[in-house]
Amino acid sequence: MYFESLAAVVQMEGHGAFVWSAYFITIGVIVFMVYAPRRREKRFLRQLEGQIRRSEGGSPPGASKEV
């Protein structure tokens, strides 16, 4: 094993703060790059659904139609 303890892994001979912050920033950016487009797509689809419903003169979801 390269390190003798967990503290040595965190310290990394004085370079731990730089190394671990670089890892966390990278992971954060990747998570954001996956999450943001999905959120944007859901918002776009909701808006599109609303526009289609308004153009067809439909009722909002959950509203009952009289027969």
MMTF fields as JSON, N, C-alpha, C and O atoms, coordinates in Angstrom:
{
  "mmtfVersion": "1.0.0",
  "mmtfProducer": "UNKNOWN",
  "numBonds": 267,
  "numAtoms": 268,
  "numGroups": 67,
  "numChains": 1,
  "numModels": 1,
  "chainsPerModel": [1],
  "groupsPerChain": [67],
  "chainIdList": ["A"],
  "bondAtomList": [4, 2, 8, 6, 12, 10, 16, 14, 20, 18, 24, 22, 28, 26, 32, 30, 36, 34, 40, 38, 44, 42, 48, 46, 52, 50, 56, 54, 60, 58, 64, 62, 68, 66, 72, 70, 76, 74, 80, 78, 84, 82, 88, 86, 92, 90, 96, 94, 100, 98, 104, 102, 108, 106, 112, 110, 116, 114, 120, 118, 124, 122, 128, 126, 132, 130, 136, 134, 140, 138, 144, 142, 148, 146, 152, 150, 156, 154, 160, 158, 164, 162, 168, 166, 172, 170, 176, 174, 180, 178, 184, 182, 188, 186, 192, 190, 196, 194, 200, 198, 204, 202, 208, 206, 212, 210, 216, 214, 220, 218, 224, 222, 228, 226, 232, 230, 236, 234, 240, 238, 244, 242, 248, 246, 252, 250, 256, 254, 260, 258, 264, 262],
  "bondOrderList": [1, 1, 1, 1, 1, 1, 1, 1, 1, 1, 1, 1, 1, 1, 1, 1, 1, 1, 1, 1, 1, 1, 1, 1, 1, 1, 1, 1, 1, 1, 1, 1, 1, 1, 1, 1, 1, 1, 1, 1, 1, 1, 1, 1, 1, 1, 1, 1, 1, 1, 1, 1, 1, 1, 1, 1, 1, 1, 1, 1, 1, 1, 1, 1, 1, 1],
  "groupList": [{"groupName": "MET", "atomNameList": ["N", "CA", "C", "O"], "elementList": ["N", "C", "C", "O"], "formalChargeList": [0, 0, 0, 0], "bondAtomList": [1, 0, 2, 1, 3, 2], "bondOrderList": [1, 1, 2], "singleLetterCode": "M", "chemCompType": "L-PEPTIDE LINKING"}, {"groupName": "TYR", "atomNameList": ["N", "CA", "C", "O"], "elementList": ["N", "C", "C", "O"], "formalChargeList": [0, 0, 0, 0], "bondAtomList": [1, 0, 2, 1, 3, 2], "bondOrderList": [1, 1, 2], "singleLetterCode": "Y", "chemCompType": "L-PEPTIDE LINKING"}, {"groupName": "PHE", "atomNameList": ["N", "CA", "C", "O"], "elementList": ["N", "C", "C", "O"], "formalChargeList": [0, 0, 0, 0], "bondAtomList": [1, 0, 2, 1, 3, 2], "bondOrderList": [1, 1, 2], "singleLetterCode": "F", "chemCompType": "L-PEPTIDE LINKING"}, {"groupName": "GLU", "atomNameList": ["N", "CA", "C", "O"], "elementList": ["N", "C", "C", "O"], "formalChargeList": [0, 0, 0, 0], "bondAtomList": [1, 0, 2, 1, 3, 2], "bondOrderList": [1, 1, 2], "singleLetterCode": "E", "chemCompType": "L-PEPTIDE LINKING"}, {"groupName": "SER", "atomNameList": ["N", "CA", "C", "O"], "elementList": ["N", "C", "C", "O"], "formalChargeList": [0, 0, 0, 0], "bondAtomList": [1, 0, 2, 1, 3, 2], "bondOrderList": [1, 1, 2], "singleLetterCode": "S", "chemCompType": "L-PEPTIDE LINKING"}, {"groupName": "LEU", "atomNameList": ["N", "CA", "C", "O"], "elementList": ["N", "C", "C", "O"], "formalChargeList": [0, 0, 0, 0], "bondAtomList": [1, 0, 2, 1, 3, 2], "bondOrderList": [1, 1, 2], "singleLetterCode": "L", "chemCompType": "L-PEPTIDE LINKING"}, {"groupName": "ALA", "atomNameList": ["N", "CA", "C", "O"], "elementList": ["N", "C", "C", "O"], "formalChargeList": [0, 0, 0, 0], "bondAtomList": [1, 0, 2, 1, 3, 2], "bondOrderList": [1, 1, 2], "singleLetterCode": "A", "chemCompType": "L-PEPTIDE LINKING"}, {"groupName": "VAL", "atomNameList": ["N", "CA", "C", "O"], "elementList": ["N", "C", "C", "O"], "formalChargeList": [0, 0, 0, 0], "bondAtomList": [1, 0, 2, 1, 3, 2], "bondOrderList": [1, 1, 2], "singleLetterCode": "V", "chemCompType": "L-PEPTIDE LINKING"}, {"groupName": "GLN", "atomNameList": ["N", "CA", "C", "O"], "elementList": ["N", "C", "C", "O"], "formalChargeList": [0, 0, 0, 0], "bondAtomList": [1, 0, 2, 1, 3, 2], "bondOrderList": [1, 1, 2], "singleLetterCode": "Q", "chemCompType": "L-PEPTIDE LINKING"}, {"groupName": "GLY", "atomNameList": ["N", "CA", "C", "O"], "elementList": ["N", "C", "C", "O"], "formalChargeList": [0, 0, 0, 0], "bondAtomList": [1, 0, 2, 1, 3, 2], "bondOrderList": [1, 1, 2], "singleLetterCode": "G", "chemCompType": "PEPTIDE LINKING"}, {"groupName": "HIS", "atomNameList": ["N", "CA", "C", "O"], "elementList": ["N", "C", "C", "O"], "formalChargeList": [0, 0, 0, 0], "bondAtomList": [1, 0, 2, 1, 3, 2], "bondOrderList": [1, 1, 2], "singleLetterCode": "H", "chemCompType": "L-PEPTIDE LINKING"}, {"groupName": "TRP", "atomNameList": ["N", "CA", "C", "O"], "elementList": ["N", "C", "C", "O"], "formalChargeList": [0, 0, 0, 0], "bondAtomList": [1, 0, 2, 1, 3, 2], "bondOrderList": [1, 1, 2], "singleLetterCode": "W", "chemCompType": "L-PEPTIDE LINKING"}, {"groupName": "ILE", "atomNameList": ["N", "CA", "C", "O"], "elementList": ["N", "C", "C", "O"], "formalChargeList": [0, 0, 0, 0], "bondAtomList": [1, 0, 2, 1, 3, 2], "bondOrderList": [1, 1, 2], "singleLetterCode": "I", "chemCompType": "L-PEPTIDE LINKING"}, {"groupName": "THR", "atomNameList": ["N", "CA", "C", "O"], "elementList": ["N", "C", "C", "O"], "formalChargeList": [0, 0, 0, 0], "bondAtomList": [1, 0, 2, 1, 3, 2], "bondOrderList": [1, 1, 2], "singleLetterCode": "T", "chemCompType": "L-PEPTIDE LINKING"}, {"groupName": "PRO", "atomNameList": ["N", "CA", "C", "O"], "elementList": ["N", "C", "C", "O"], "formalChargeList": [0, 0, 0, 0], "bondAtomList": [1, 0, 2, 1, 3, 2], "bondOrderList": [1, 1, 2], "singleLetterCode": "P", "chemCompType": "L-PEPTIDE LINKING"}, {"groupName": "ARG", "atomNameList": ["N", "CA", "C", "O"], "elementList": ["N", "C", "C", "O"], "formalChargeList": [0, 0, 0, 0], "bondAtomList": [1, 0, 2, 1, 3, 2], "bondOrderList": [1, 1, 2], "singleLetterCode": "R", "chemCompType": "L-PEPTIDE LINKING"}, {"groupName": "LYS", "atomNameList": ["N", "CA", "C", "O"], "elementList": ["N", "C", "C", "O"], "formalChargeList": [0, 0, 0, 0], "bondAtomList": [1, 0, 2, 1, 3, 2], "bondOrderList": [1, 1, 2], "singleLetterCode": "K", "chemCompType": "L-PEPTIDE LINKING"}],
  "groupTypeList": [0, 1, 2, 3, 4, 5, 6, 6, 7, 7, 8, 0, 3, 9, 10, 9, 6, 2, 7, 11, 4, 6, 1, 2, 12, 13, 12, 9, 7, 12, 7, 2, 0, 7, 1, 6, 14, 15, 15, 15, 3, 16, 15, 2, 5, 15, 8, 5, 3, 9, 8, 12, 15, 15, 4, 3, 9, 9, 4, 14, 14, 9, 6, 4, 16, 3, 7],
  "groupIdList": [1, 2, 3, 4, 5, 6, 7, 8, 9, 10, 11, 12, 13, 14, 15, 16, 17, 18, 19, 20, 21, 22, 23, 24, 25, 26, 27, 28, 29, 30, 31, 32, 33, 34, 35, 36, 37, 38, 39, 40, 41, 42, 43, 44, 45, 46, 47, 48, 49, 50, 51, 52, 53, 54, 55, 56, 57, 58, 59, 60, 61, 62, 63, 64, 65, 66, 67],
  "secStructList": [7, 7, 7, 1, 1, 2, 2, 2, 2, 2, 2, 4, 4, 4, 6, 2, 2, 2, 2, 2, 2, 2, 2, 2, 2, 2, 2, 2, 2, 2, 2, 2, 2, 2, 2, 2, 2, 2, 2, 2, 2, 2, 2, 2, 2, 2, 2, 2, 2, 2, 2, 2, 2, 2, 2, 2, 6, 7, 7, 7, 6, 6, 7, 7, 7, 7, 7],
  "xCoordList": [0.846, 0.0, 0.898, 1.971, 0.453, 1.265, 1.283, 2.298, 0.174, 0.074, -0.097, -0.69, 0.422, 0.374, -0.895, -1.233, -1.611, -2.848, -3.765, -3.364, -4.986, -5.945, -5.497, -5.709, -4.891, -4.383, -3.301, -3.216, -2.487, -1.444, -2.066, -1.54, -3.189, -3.893, -4.435, -4.329, -5.012, -5.58, -4.472, -4.626, -3.366, -2.263, -1.478, -1.137, -1.192, -0.398, 0.867, 1.16, 1.594, 2.86, 2.756, 3.638, 1.667, 1.485, 0.727, 0.394, 0.448, -0.247, -1.723, -2.43, -2.184, -3.545, -4.617, -5.6, -4.45, -5.476, -5.669, -6.802, -4.591, -4.694, -5.301, -6.201, -4.813, -5.266, -6.74, -7.5, -7.161, -8.551, -9.508, -10.623, -9.095, -9.971, -10.123, -11.204, -9.064, -9.163, -10.129, -10.921, -10.069, -11.013, -12.45, -13.329, -12.697, -14.057, -14.603, -15.776, -13.789, -14.24, -14.573, -15.583, -13.739, -13.985, -15.28, -16.081, -15.488, -16.722, -17.926, -18.955, -17.812, -18.912, -19.25, -20.425, -18.248, -18.481, -19.149, -20.067, -18.696, -19.289, -20.746, -21.603, -21.032, -22.417, -23.272, -24.386, -22.775, -23.528, -23.765, -24.848, -22.748, -22.888, -23.908, -24.477, -24.138, -25.157, -26.525, -27.52, -26.582, -27.841, -28.492, -29.702, -27.74, -28.3, -29.071, -30.19, -28.541, -29.309, -30.587, -31.594, -30.563, -31.78, -32.843, -34.022, -32.428, -33.375, -33.947, -35.145, -33.078, -33.514, -34.49, -35.469, -34.227, -35.105, -36.488, -37.503, -36.534, -37.82, -38.618, -39.827, -37.928, -38.604, -39.135, -40.253, -38.328, -38.748, -39.962, -40.898, -39.954, -41.072, -42.351, -43.436, -42.24, -43.424, -43.974, -45.186, -43.072, -43.518, -44.17, -45.207, -43.574, -44.129, -45.492, -46.409, -45.637, -46.92, -47.987, -49.124, -47.613, -48.55, -48.94, -50.107, -47.982, -48.299, -49.232, -50.168, -48.98, -49.833, -51.234, -52.22, -51.329, -52.638, -53.398, -54.603, -52.692, -53.36, -53.797, -54.879, -52.976, -53.329, -54.492, -55.246, -54.646, -55.767, -56.995, -58.064, -56.864, -57.991, -58.33, -59.47, -57.355, -57.57, -57.638, -57.292, -58.091, -58.176, -56.889, -56.163, -56.611, -55.405, -55.47, -56.557, -54.315, -54.317, -55.048, -54.918, -55.818, -56.567, -57.966, -58.777, -58.279, -59.614, -60.522, -60.139, -61.733, -62.661, -63.427, -63.773, -63.678, -64.433, -65.881, -66.161, -66.781, -68.195, -68.598, -68.138, -69.465, -69.908, -71.301, -71.842],
  "yCoordList": [-1.168, 0.0, 1.24, 1.24, 2.275, 3.489, 4.339, 4.961, 4.367, 5.199, 4.315, 3.239, 4.777, 3.968, 4.175, 3.332, 5.269, 5.51, 6.423, 6.985, 6.55, 7.431, 8.89, 9.67, 9.248, 10.61, 10.91, 12.03, 9.925, 10.117, 10.295, 11.032, 9.616, 9.782, 11.201, 11.831, 11.698, 13.048, 14.094, 15.066, 13.909, 14.87, 14.849, 15.905, 13.668, 13.476, 14.325, 15.042, 14.231, 14.93, 16.435, 17.03, 17.029, 18.466, 18.892, 20.069, 17.962, 18.299, 17.906, 18.082, 17.381, 16.864, 17.895, 17.592, 19.104, 20.133, 20.418, 20.54, 20.522, 20.777, 19.586, 19.749, 18.395, 17.186, 16.934, 16.729, 16.945, 16.633, 17.723, 17.419, 18.979, 20.037, 19.911, 20.171, 19.518, 19.315, 18.181, 18.288, 17.097, 15.988, 16.443, 16.156, 17.146, 17.564, 18.566, 18.492, 19.483, 20.443, 19.721, 20.023, 18.777, 18.011, 17.219, 17.219, 16.55, 15.785, 16.717, 16.385, 17.876, 18.848, 19.337, 19.459, 19.615, 20.082, 18.993, 19.277, 17.755, 16.646, 16.437, 16.235, 16.483, 16.332, 17.451, 17.202, 18.669, 19.802, 19.627, 19.933, 19.132, 18.958, 17.871, 17.892, 16.944, 15.916, 16.429, 16.216, 17.096, 17.52, 18.689, 18.665, 19.685, 20.9, 20.627, 21.123, 19.876, 19.63, 18.834, 19.06, 17.915, 17.153, 18.058, 17.942, 18.958, 19.9, 20.83, 21.115, 21.294, 22.166, 21.444, 22.037, 20.159, 19.387, 19.209, 19.353, 18.902, 18.741, 20.044, 20.039, 21.155, 22.446, 22.757, 23.25, 22.467, 22.702, 21.846, 22.333, 20.582, 19.699, 20.145, 20.045, 20.634, 21.161, 22.383, 22.523, 23.28, 24.467, 24.085, 24.639, 23.149, 22.706, 22.061, 22.299, 21.258, 20.628, 21.69, 21.571, 22.722, 23.814, 24.568, 24.924, 24.82, 25.515, 24.686, 25.219, 23.384, 22.509, 22.479, 22.547, 22.378, 22.341, 23.643, 23.622, 24.782, 26.068, 26.21, 26.732, 25.757, 25.901, 24.994, 25.309, 23.864, 22.968, 23.351, 22.773, 24.302, 24.719, 23.692, 23.614, 22.915, 21.862, 22.406, 23.558, 21.558, 21.946, 21.545, 20.67, 22.175, 21.834, 20.397, 19.841, 19.801, 18.423, 18.314, 19.173, 17.248, 17.025, 17.598, 17.293, 18.419, 18.983, 17.959, 17.309, 17.837, 16.857, 17.49, 18.671, 16.682, 17.153, 16.705, 15.567, 17.615, 17.276, 16.492, 16.772, 15.502, 14.649, 14.978, 14.358],
  "zCoordList": [0.0, 0.0, 0.0, 0.602, -0.67, -0.801, 0.467, 0.783, 1.189, 2.381, 3.608, 3.536, 4.717, 5.93, 6.73, 7.561, 6.507, 7.249, 6.427, 5.407, 6.897, 6.232, 6.327, 5.398, 7.424, 7.581, 6.541, 6.037, 6.224, 5.207, 3.827, 2.993, 3.588, 2.301, 2.189, 1.137, 3.268, 3.252, 3.126, 2.388, 3.832, 3.811, 2.504, 1.971, 1.989, 0.774, 0.781, -0.176, 1.857, 2.028, 1.756, 1.138, 2.227, 2.083, 0.841, 0.698, -0.059, -1.3, -1.273, -2.266, -0.158, -0.052, -0.335, -1.011, 0.165, -0.034, -1.526, -1.993, -2.258, -3.696, -4.422, -5.246, -4.12, -4.823, -4.571, -5.517, -3.299, -2.984, -3.453, -3.876, -3.386, -3.896, -5.404, -5.933, -6.111, -7.555, -7.878, -8.815, -7.108, -7.307, -7.07, -7.882, -5.969, -5.64, -6.648, -7.013, -7.094, -8.108, -9.406, -10.042, -9.799, -11.029, -10.931, -11.865, -9.815, -9.628, -9.644, -10.233, -9.007, -9.003, -10.401, -10.745, -11.201, -12.571, -13.405, -14.174, -13.258, -14.014, -13.608, -14.469, -12.318, -11.851, -12.421, -12.879, -12.4, -12.958, -14.452, -14.952, -15.17, -16.621, -16.972, -18.063, -16.083, -16.306, -15.861, -16.553, -14.722, -14.131, -14.88, -15.106, -15.26, -15.859, -17.162, -17.295, -18.115, -19.334, -19.083, -19.755, -18.137, -17.828, -17.234, -17.568, -16.355, -15.761, -16.83, -16.845, -17.717, -18.796, -19.724, -20.176, -20.012, -20.887, -20.251, -20.933, -18.973, -18.292, -18.315, -18.549, -18.07, -18.087, -19.489, -19.637, -20.516, -21.898, -22.253, -22.887, -21.851, -22.17, -21.464, -22.037, -20.23, -19.533, -20.246, -20.405, -20.681, -21.403, -22.719, -23.083, -23.43, -24.708, -24.505, -25.29, -23.478, -23.181, -22.9, -23.355, -22.152, -21.874, -23.129, -23.298, -24.018, -25.266, -26.134, -26.73, -26.208, -27.008, -26.416, -27.149, -25.099, -24.438, -24.681, -24.933, -24.607, -24.838, -26.288, -26.557, -27.222, -28.637, -29.018, -29.939, -28.316, -28.592, -27.785, -27.981, -26.894, -26.069, -25.007, -24.55, -24.62, -23.638, -22.228, -21.967, -21.328, -19.925, -19.214, -19.685, -18.096, -17.35, -16.831, -16.675, -16.565, -16.075, -14.75, -13.879, -14.611, -13.362, -13.408, -12.533, -14.397, -14.499, -15.18, -16.153, -14.642, -15.222, -16.388, -16.356, -17.406, -18.562, -18.402, -18.026, -18.694, -18.605, -19.829, -20.935, -19.632, -20.733, -21.134, -22.05]
}
